[in-house]
Amino acid sequence: MIKKVLVIDDNPAILEIVSELISRAGFLPMTASGGREGLEVAIADRPNLILLDINMPDLDGWSVLRKLKEDGITESTKVMMLTATTDIGTDIFGLQDVVYDYIRKPFNNRDISDRIKGVLEDKSEQIPEEARESGGLFSFLSKKRSVSMEEMEKAHNTEKAYDLRRGISYLVKEQNPDHSFEIFVDQVTHNIPGLCITRQHPSTVRQERGLKKTPIIWLSNQLGKVYVNPSNIGILGDTIIRFIEKENDSVVMIDGIEFLIVNNGFDKVLKMIYRITEVVMEFRSRLIISIDPRAFDTRELALLERNMEIIEKRASLVRN
């Protein structure tokens, strides 16, 4: 049976272009010119995939998605959000587990065709291989997920070299993230679930740091298996927060703050960090943020250092 793809967008040009791409890919295109109409079509026809615009005048995409989730339609229908915005903010709360992917406007025609085919032609591609094997971005967004012993790094029998206190955020001042990685790896190899956000390619991190199973999110403008576009800072912040809430006693490392600032501005990144540090305190988790102090002025450093413990010397956390 031919698979159906519903495009919900208030822009007629988008509907026409994407419908043509869907048809050429061998699927049946369906269109709706707004959120209310799209909701009606989705409920009546149950498409295999929905491409859903976020900003629509009658009913925005988040409202449509929330209703689709409430009605159980997202249990069998994939949803990819079409968006021109760079700051998702808090609108995504409670909906992360039913958003398969985000397609940024303006989009590349070949890219959108390939991504639609990847969802509908091969089920093994619906969750990227690295995400399935290592507990990556898609898997740890699941509401039911909790890290098991089998999903954690092989535990060392030795005592931890670095004693990170629960509920504390640490700011590591260094020109490269080597010391932060050293501390992070020490934690996850002593039975503490971890999440790594980095500018380095995941395969490089796994090879150089010896991380086999710890989920890694790559901050990149390039499409990858487990990545977050650095401009989607709302999504990134919420992803980190949901991980902390689910795993409770955990450790999160962020390498690439400077890159996030270039893409979003200092104030937005600072706001995200403050949100995360509050959740770290509430759920008694641990946060490691690596920064190069040369990239910040005095005021910015002072704001970053608030509510954080500063690590500048390699021996500062080592047990005696």
C-alpha positions in Angstrom: 0.0 0.0 0.0 1.3 3.4 -0.9 2.3 5.5 2.1 0.8 8.9 2.7 2.6 12.1 3.7 0.6 15.0 5.0 2.0 18.5 4.7 0.5 21.1 7.0 1.6 24.7 6.1 -0.2 28.0 5.5 2.2 28.9 2.7 0.7 27.7 -0.7 4.2 27.7 -2.3 5.5 25.3 0.4 2.6 23.0 -0.1 3.1 22.8 -3.8 6.9 22.3 -3.7 6.8 19.7 -1.0 3.9 17.8 -2.5 5.8 17.5 -5.8 8.9 16.2 -3.9 6.7 13.6 -2.0 5.1 12.4 -5.3 8.5 12.1 -7.0 9.7 10.0 -4.0 6.9 7.5 -4.6 4.5 8.5 -1.9 1.0 10.0 -1.8 1.0 13.7 -0.9 -1.8 15.2 1.1 -2.0 18.9 2.0 -3.7 21.2 4.5 -3.5 24.9 4.4 -3.5 25.5 8.2 -3.4 23.9 11.6 -7.1 23.3 12.0 -7.5 21.8 8.6 -4.4 19.7 9.1 -5.7 18.4 12.4 -8.9 17.3 10.7 -7.1 15.6 7.8 -4.6 13.8 10.1 -7.4 12.4 12.3 -9.5 11.3 9.4 -6.8 9.8 7.1 -4.1 8.7 9.5 -1.0 9.5 7.2 2.3 7.6 7.7 4.2 10.9 8.1 3.2 14.5 8.8 5.4 17.5 7.9 4.1 20.1 10.2 4.8 23.9 10.1 5.2 25.6 13.5 4.1 29.2 12.8 0.6 29.2 11.4 -2.0 31.9 12.1 -5.1 29.8 12.9 -3.6 27.0 15.0 0.2 26.7 15.5 2.1 23.5 15.0 2.7 22.8 18.7 -1.1 23.0 19.4 -1.7 20.6 16.5 1.0 18.2 17.7 -0.3 18.3 21.2 -3.8 17.3 20.0 -2.3 14.6 17.8 -0.5 13.2 20.7 -3.5 13.3 23.0 -5.6 11.4 20.4 -2.9 8.7 20.1 -2.2 9.4 16.4 1.5 10.0 17.0 1.8 6.4 18.2 1.7 5.3 14.5 2.4 8.5 12.6 5.8 10.1 12.4 6.0 13.9 12.7 8.7 16.2 11.3 8.5 19.9 12.1 8.9 22.5 9.4 10.4 25.6 11.0 12.1 28.9 10.2 12.6 29.8 13.8 15.9 29.3 15.7 14.5 29.4 19.2 11.9 26.7 20.0 11.9 27.8 23.7 9.5 26.1 26.1 6.8 25.2 23.4 8.4 21.8 23.0 7.9 20.7 26.6 6.1 17.4 26.8 6.3 16.8 23.0 10.0 15.8 22.5 9.1 12.1 22.3 6.8 12.5 19.3 8.9 14.8 17.2 11.0 12.7 14.8 13.1 15.5 13.3 13.2 19.2 12.4 13.5 20.5 8.9 14.7 24.1 8.7 13.3 26.6 6.2 14.5 27.4 3.7 15.2 23.7 3.0 17.2 21.9 0.3 14.9 19.9 -2.0 17.2 16.9 -2.1 17.7 16.9 1.6 13.9 16.9 2.4 13.4 14.1 -0.2 16.1 12.0 1.4 14.8 12.5 4.9 11.3 11.5 3.9 12.6 8.4 2.2 14.7 7.6 5.3 11.6 7.6 7.5 9.2 5.7 5.2 11.3 3.3 3.1 13.5 1.7 5.8 12.3 1.3 9.4 15.9 0.6 10.5 16.7 4.2 9.5 13.9 5.7 11.7 16.2 5.6 14.7 19.8 6.1 13.7 22.1 3.2 14.3 24.4 5.1 16.7 21.4 6.3 18.7 20.1 2.8 19.1 23.5 1.3 20.1 24.7 4.0 22.4 21.5 5.6 23.8 21.9 8.7 21.6 19.6 11.7 21.1 16.5 9.9 19.9 16.5 7.1 22.6 17.1 9.2 25.7 14.3 11.5 24.7 11.9 8.7 25.3 9.7 9.1 28.3 10.2 5.6 29.5 13.9 5.5 29.1 16.2 5.0 32.1 19.8 3.9 31.7 20.4 0.3 32.7 23.8 -1.2 33.7 24.1 -2.7 30.2 23.9 0.8 28.7 26.6 2.3 30.9 30.3 2.3 30.4 32.3 -0.6 31.9 32.8 0.3 35.5 36.3 0.6 36.9 37.1 -1.1 40.2 39.3 1.8 41.3 38.1 4.7 43.4 36.9 7.8 41.4 39.8 10.2 40.8 37.4 13.3 40.9 34.8 13.8 43.5 32.0 15.8 41.9 29.3 16.6 44.5 25.7 16.0 43.5 23.6 19.1 42.8 26.7 21.2 41.8 27.6 22.7 38.4 31.3 23.1 37.6 32.9 25.6 35.2 36.2 24.3 33.9 38.5 27.1 32.5 40.8 25.6 29.9 41.9 26.3 26.4 40.8 22.9 25.2 38.3 20.5 26.8 40.8 17.8 27.8 40.5 18.2 31.5 36.7 18.3 31.3 36.7 15.1 29.4 39.0 13.5 31.9 36.6 14.4 34.8 33.6 13.3 32.8 35.0 10.0 31.7 36.0 9.3 35.3 32.4 9.8 36.4 30.7 7.6 33.7 33.2 4.8 34.3 32.1 4.7 37.9 28.4 3.8 37.4 27.1 7.4 36.8 24.9 7.8 33.7 26.3 10.6 31.5 25.4 12.8 28.6 28.1 14.5 26.5 27.4 17.6 24.3 30.4 18.5 22.2 31.8 20.3 19.1 33.9 17.2 18.4 32.6 14.4 16.1 31.2 11.6 18.2 33.4 8.9 16.5 36.5 11.0 17.5 35.3 11.3 21.1 34.5 7.6 21.4 37.9 6.7 20.0 40.0 9.2 21.9 38.1 9.1 25.2 37.2 5.4 25.3 33.5 6.1 25.5 31.5 3.2 24.1 27.9 3.6 25.3 27.6 7.1 26.7 25.2 9.2 24.6 26.9 12.0 22.7 25.3 15.0 21.0 27.3 16.6 18.3 26.8 20.4 18.0 27.0 20.8 14.2 25.4 22.6 11.3 26.0 19.4 9.3 23.4 16.6 9.3 24.6 13.7 11.3 23.3 10.6 13.1 23.2 12.2 16.6 23.4 16.0 16.3 21.7 19.2 17.3 21.8 22.3 15.2 23.6 24.9 17.4 20.8 27.4 16.6 18.2 25.2 18.1 19.2 26.2 21.6 15.7 25.7 23.0 15.7 22.1 21.9 19.2 21.5 23.2 18.5 22.9 26.6 15.3 21.0 27.0 17.0 17.8 25.9 19.6 18.2 28.6 17.0 19.0 31.2 14.9 15.9 30.3 17.9 13.7 30.6 18.7 15.0 34.0 15.1 14.6 35.2 15.0 11.0 33.9 18.3 9.8 35.2 18.4 11.9 38.4 21.9 10.9 39.7 23.8 11.7 36.5 26.5 13.9 34.9 26.3 16.2 31.9 29.3 17.7 30.1 29.0 20.6 27.7 31.9 21.4 25.4 31.2 24.1 22.8 29.7 27.0 24.7 31.6 29.5 22.5 30.1 27.9 19.4 26.6 28.2 20.9 27.2 31.9 21.6 28.3 32.5 18.1 25.1 31.0 16.8 22.7 32.4 19.4 24.3 35.3 21.3 25.6 35.3 24.9 22.3 36.2 26.6 20.4 33.2 25.2 23.1 30.8 26.0 23.4 32.2 29.5 19.7 31.8 30.0 19.9 28.1 28.9 22.8 27.5 31.3 20.9 29.0 34.2 17.9 26.8 33.5 20.1 23.7 33.4 21.9 24.6 36.7 18.6 25.0 38.5 17.5 21.5 37.4 20.9 20.1 38.4 20.4 21.5 41.9 16.8 20.2 42.0 17.6 16.7 40.9 21.0 16.5 42.5 22.8 15.8 39.3 26.2 17.1 38.1 27.1 19.5 35.3 30.5 20.1 33.8 30.9 23.1 31.4 34.2 23.7 29.6 35.1 27.2 28.5 38.1 29.0 27.1 38.3 32.2 29.3 40.1 34.0 26.6 36.8 34.1 24.6 34.9 36.1 27.3 35.1 39.6 28.8 35.0 40.3 32.5 31.3 40.8 32.8 30.5 37.6 30.8 32.8 35.5 32.9 31.2 36.9 36.1 27.8 35.9 34.9 28.9 32.4 33.9 30.6 31.8 37.2 27.4 32.5 39.2 26.1 29.4 41.1 29.1 27.4 39.8 32.3 26.0 41.3 35.3 27.0 39.3 38.0 24.5 38.2 41.3 26.0 37.0 43.9 23.7 38.4 44.1 20.1 37.4 44.5 19.0 41.0 41.5 20.9 42.4 39.2 17.9 42.6 41.6 15.1 43.0 41.1 13.0 46.1 44.0 12.9 48.5 
